[in-house]
């Protein structure tokens, strides 16, 4: 049993919090008017994809957002495609300046660490992977996204 414990997954709290901190800053850059606007939509450059950030709830210290993907032009009988971005619910904690994924495609926030295998087949670091995916998605929107409400001006400018 000592061999199993030696390779047991340990949460890297420093890296996890760094991802959450960076995600908060990315959200503020992408959606600076989150306190007054209800949503913001981005077209991903060179793709028929749209990412929409929608405010679900505002409190004095937090904001609950959702990120979803749709197509720019929905054609009859077409689907969104083979590479669908999962719908994410994210809470922004303004006092701590962190953003954390709470829900991915209807799966509630998992434990920071899972024993593997488990009934839902979550990876041992599932929660960290959700936040890392959010980091990649937000960085992609910053680099390649155009806001639809502003004559398709580049977001990162």
Secondary structure, 3 states (H helix, E strand, C coil): CHHHHHCCCCCCHHHHHHHHHHHHHHHHHHCCCCCCCCEEEEEECCCCEEEEEEEEEECCCEEEEEEEEEECCCCCCCCCCCCCCCCEEEEEECCCCEEEEEEECCEECCCCCCCCCCCCCCCCCHHHHHHHHHHHHHHHHHHHEEEHHHCCCECCC
